[in-house]
Amino acid sequence: MTAVREALPDERYGRSQDQRADRKLKIIGAVLGAVLLGVVVWTGVDYVGGQDISAEVIKSKIVSDDRAEVHLEVRKDRDAGGYCTLRSLSEDGGEVARKDFRFDARAERIDEVVSLRTTARATAVELMGCTADGGSRR
C-alpha cells in the first residue's frame, strides 16, 4: 500500500491570507517595540543629561555641640549656578540643622568644606539634594 499524502489547497482554507496577516502583525509589533524602546532611551538620556548639578558628601565631622563640618564635592556645568541642601540629624533622628549652600563658581568641580550650625549635638549629616538655577549668579 502506498501512502498518498494529500496537501490541503492553500486557497481553499485561507492559509496564505493568515500568513500575510501574521507577517503584518509581526512587522507592526516590531515597529511599535522599537518606538517604545526609543522613547524609554530618550527619557533616560534626558533625565540623566538634565542633571546640571550634583554633589557628594566626602566626609563629615561633628566639631562641637552646635556645629558640624562637611567636606562636599560638587559637580556641575561650568556656567551653571545652584545650591545644595544639607541637614544634620541628632542621635534620635531629629533634624537639628538645615542649610542651603550656593555654588556659583565658574568651575565644573568644586571641593569645599562647609559648616552647619546646629541646635543640638548632631550625629550625622545628610545631603538632601542639589538644584541648578540655570546660570551663574552675577
C-alpha positions in Angstrom: 0.0 0.0 0.0 1.3 3.4 -0.8 0.7 6.3 1.4 -0.6 9.2 -0.6 -0.1 12.4 1.2 -2.6 15.0 0.2 -1.8 18.6 0.7 -4.6 21.0 1.5 -5.0 23.6 -1.1 -3.9 27.0 0.3 -6.6 29.0 -1.4 -9.4 26.8 -0.1 -8.7 27.2 3.6 -7.2 30.7 3.7 -3.7 29.8 4.8 -1.9 32.3 2.6 -4.1 35.1 4.0 -3.3 34.1 7.6 0.4 34.0 6.8 0.2 37.5 5.3 -1.8 38.8 8.4 0.7 37.2 10.7 3.6 38.8 8.9 1.9 42.2 9.1 1.3 41.8 12.8 4.9 40.8 13.4 6.1 43.9 11.4 3.7 46.2 13.3 4.8 44.7 16.6 8.5 45.1 15.8 7.9 48.8 14.8 5.9 49.5 18.0 8.5 47.8 20.1 11.3 49.9 18.5 9.4 53.1 19.1 8.7 52.2 22.7 12.4 51.4 23.2 13.3 54.7 21.6 11.0 56.6 24.0 12.5 54.8 27.0 16.1 55.5 26.0 15.3 59.2 25.1 13.6 59.7 28.5 16.5 58.2 30.3 19.1 60.2 28.5 17.1 63.4 29.0 16.8 62.7 32.7 20.5 61.9 33.2 21.6 64.8 30.9 19.2 67.2 32.7 21.1 66.9 36.0 23.1 70.1 35.9 24.4 70.0 39.4 25.1 67.1 41.7 27.2 66.6 44.9 28.6 64.0 47.2 29.5 64.2 50.9 33.1 63.1 51.1 33.2 63.2 54.9 31.6 64.9 57.8 32.8 65.8 61.2 30.9 66.8 64.3 33.0 69.7 65.6 31.0 70.6 68.7 27.6 70.5 70.3 26.4 73.3 68.0 28.5 72.8 64.8 29.2 70.2 62.1 31.5 70.4 59.1 31.0 68.7 55.8 33.5 68.1 53.0 31.3 68.4 49.9 32.3 67.7 46.3 30.0 69.5 43.7 29.9 68.6 40.0 28.1 70.9 37.6 28.3 72.6 34.2 30.9 75.3 34.1 28.5 78.1 33.8 25.7 76.6 36.0 24.9 78.0 39.4 22.8 76.4 42.0 22.6 75.2 45.6 22.8 72.1 47.6 20.8 71.4 50.8 22.4 69.7 53.8 20.8 68.7 57.0 22.1 67.4 60.3 20.4 64.8 62.5 20.6 64.2 66.2 21.0 60.8 67.8 17.2 60.2 67.9 16.9 61.1 64.2 15.5 64.5 64.7 16.7 67.4 62.4 19.0 69.8 64.3 20.1 71.9 61.2 19.2 72.5 57.6 21.0 74.9 55.3 21.4 75.7 51.6 24.9 76.3 50.2 25.2 78.2 46.9 27.8 77.1 44.3 28.3 79.7 41.6 32.0 79.4 40.8 32.8 79.0 37.1 34.2 75.5 37.5 33.0 72.0 36.8 34.1 70.6 40.1 34.1 72.4 43.5 35.6 70.8 46.6 34.6 72.7 49.7 34.3 72.3 53.4 31.1 73.9 54.7 29.8 74.4 58.2 26.4 73.8 59.7 25.3 75.5 62.9 23.1 73.0 64.9 20.5 73.5 67.6 21.7 70.3 69.4 24.6 67.9 69.1 24.5 66.2 65.7 25.4 62.6 65.0 25.0 62.6 61.2 25.0 65.0 58.2 22.9 64.2 55.1 22.9 65.7 51.6 19.2 66.3 50.7 19.9 67.2 47.1 21.1 69.9 44.7 19.2 72.2 42.4 20.5 74.1 39.4 19.1 77.6 38.7 20.2 77.8 35.1 23.2 80.0 35.3 25.7 81.8 37.5 24.6 84.5 39.9 26.0 87.8 38.9 
